[in-house]
């Protein structure tokens, strides 16, 4: 029977796992997260099958988009983080997809009315005016987004009490979409249970999802990580909740 990993070994393991792309398979057996009931991947596949020209904004490493069974004739994705660009290009090439480098908060590098479908899973920011601009009349935007206060329990364990901002609020998203001239046709929100089974999973998660604890590093937060390691040993998995919402909007 193997001995349990020490705190230092777990820190080293969590700090060594590559963070490129949005592949979360490393967490199997180390952490769990409930999935939203609406099934974003299924909805994405359905919308893509009916599209002729589609854009995936902030595709990451193209992991989710690569799962669609029937790509449209024109398939384009954007990504801002350079380590992800080549990963996404390799992954989407078999689908005939093109990946373009574009900043998250800037204008989209496409002509007005280029797409009948725009999608985005967990965008850092949504520039609603640009989404509306590149959509054709009758075109749709489908997005699963991170809601306000997501994984707040973990952020507050590391940083202390944190205010919940309004920027990621579903109601704010609806107002922004409508201000850009879009009509929201679907809006759903859920709070989803997460469990972290060891401190290595926490370290890797905070390195990968950088907005939960901005500026995170093992060295900077070692004392809090040590407390978390002891707490998991005493009480079992650390529980947090991921906030998610689905929004679908149509350009009249």
Residue pairs with C-beta under 8 A, 6 or more apart in sequence:
5 13
5 198
5 200
7 199
7 225
7 226
7 229
10 198
10 199
10 200
10 203
10 229
11 199
11 200
11 203
11 218
11 222
11 225
13 200
13 203
14 199
14 200
14 201
14 202
14 203
14 204
14 207
14 218
15 203
15 204
15 207
15 218
17 26
17 204
17 207
19 204
19 207
19 208
20 61
20 83
20 84
20 87
21 60
21 61
21 62
21 63
21 84
21 87
21 88
22 60
22 61
22 63
22 64
22 122
23 61
23 63
26 204
27 201
27 204
27 205
29 197
30 196
30 197
30 198
30 200
30 201
30 204
31 194
31 195
31 196
31 197
31 201
31 205
32 193
32 194
32 195
33 192
33 193
33 194
33 195
33 242
34 192
34 193
34 194
34 242
35 192
36 144
36 188
36 190
36 192
36 244
36 246
37 190
38 144
38 188
38 246
40 64
40 121
40 144
40 246
41 64
41 67
43 142
43 246
44 64
44 65
44 67
44 68
44 119
44 121
44 142
45 67
45 68
45 69
45 70
47 54
47 117
47 119
47 140
47 142
48 54
48 68
48 70
48 71
48 72
48 75
48 117
48 119
49 68
49 69
49 70
50 117
51 72
51 115
51 116
51 117
52 72
52 73
52 74
52 116
53 72
53 73
53 74
53 76
53 114
53 115
53 116
53 117
53 136
54 71
54 72
54 74
54 75
54 76
54 115
54 116
54 117
54 118
54 119
55 76
55 77
55 78
55 108
55 110
55 114
55 115
55 117
55 118
55 119
55 134
56 62
56 65
56 75
56 76
56 77
56 78
56 118
56 119
56 120
56 121
57 77
57 78
57 108
57 118
57 119
57 120
57 123
57 126
57 131
58 78
58 79
58 80
58 104
58 120
58 121
58 122
58 123
58 124
59 65
59 77
59 78
59 79
59 84
59 88
59 92
59 99
60 79
60 84
60 88
60 121
61 84
61 87
61 88
61 91
62 77
62 79
62 87
62 88
62 89
62 91
62 92
62 97
62 99
63 91
64 121
65 75
65 77
65 92
65 95
65 97
65 119
66 91
66 92
66 94
66 95
68 95
71 95
71 96
71 97
72 117
74 115
75 92
75 95
75 96
75 97
75 98
76 97
76 98
76 99
76 100
76 110
76 115
77 88
77 92
77 97
77 98
77 99
77 100
78 99
78 100
78 101
78 102
78 108
78 109
79 85
79 88
79 99
79 100
79 101
79 102
80 101
80 102
80 103
80 104
80 124
82 101
85 99
85 101
88 99
89 99
92 98
92 99
100 109
102 108
102 109
104 123
104 124
104 125
105 124
105 125
105 127
106 127
107 127
107 130
108 127
108 130
108 131
108 133
108 134
110 134
111 134
112 133
112 134
113 133
113 134
113 135
113 136
113 137
114 134
114 136
115 134
115 135
115 136
115 139
116 135
116 136
116 138
116 139
116 140
117 139
117 140
117 141
117 142
118 131
118 134
118 135
118 139
118 140
118 141
118 142
119 141
119 142
119 143
120 126
120 141
120 142
120 143
120 145
121 143
121 144
122 144
122 145
122 146
123 143
123 145
124 211
126 143
126 145
126 173
126 176
128 176
128 177
128 179
128 180
128 182
129 180
131 141
131 180
131 182
131 249
132 180
132 181
132 182
132 251
135 141
135 182
135 251
136 251
137 251
137 252
138 250
138 251
138 252
139 250
139 251
140 185
140 248
140 249
140 250
140 251
141 177
141 182
141 247
141 248
141 249
141 250
141 251
142 246
142 247
142 248
143 246
143 247
143 248
144 244
144 245
144 246
145 168
145 170
145 173
145 244
145 245
145 246
145 247
146 168
146 242
146 243
146 244
147 168
147 169
147 170
147 189
147 191
147 243
147 244
147 245
148 164
148 165
148 166
148 167
148 168
148 169
148 243
149 164
149 243
150 168
150 212
150 241
150 242
150 243
150 244
151 194
151 209
151 212
151 240
151 241
151 242
152 162
152 164
152 240
152 241
153 238
153 239
153 240
153 241
154 196
154 202
154 205
154 206
154 212
154 213
154 238
154 240
155 162
155 212
155 213
156 162
157 224
157 228
157 238
158 206
158 213
158 216
158 221
158 224
158 228
159 213
166 172
168 243
170 187
170 189
170 245
170 247
173 187
173 245
173 247
174 184
174 187
174 247
177 184
177 247
177 249
178 184
181 251
181 252
182 249
182 250
182 251
183 249
183 250
183 251
183 252
184 247
184 248
184 249
185 248
185 249
185 250
186 246
186 247
186 248
187 245
187 246
187 247
187 248
188 245
188 246
189 243
189 244
189 245
189 246
190 243
190 244
190 245
191 241
191 242
191 243
192 241
192 242
192 243
192 244
193 239
193 241
194 239
194 240
194 241
194 242
195 237
195 238
195 239
196 202
196 205
196 232
196 237
196 238
196 240
197 232
197 237
198 229
198 232
199 225
199 228
199 229
199 232
202 225
202 228
202 238
203 218
203 225
205 212
206 212
206 213
206 216
207 216
210 216
213 221
218 225
228 238
231 238
232 238
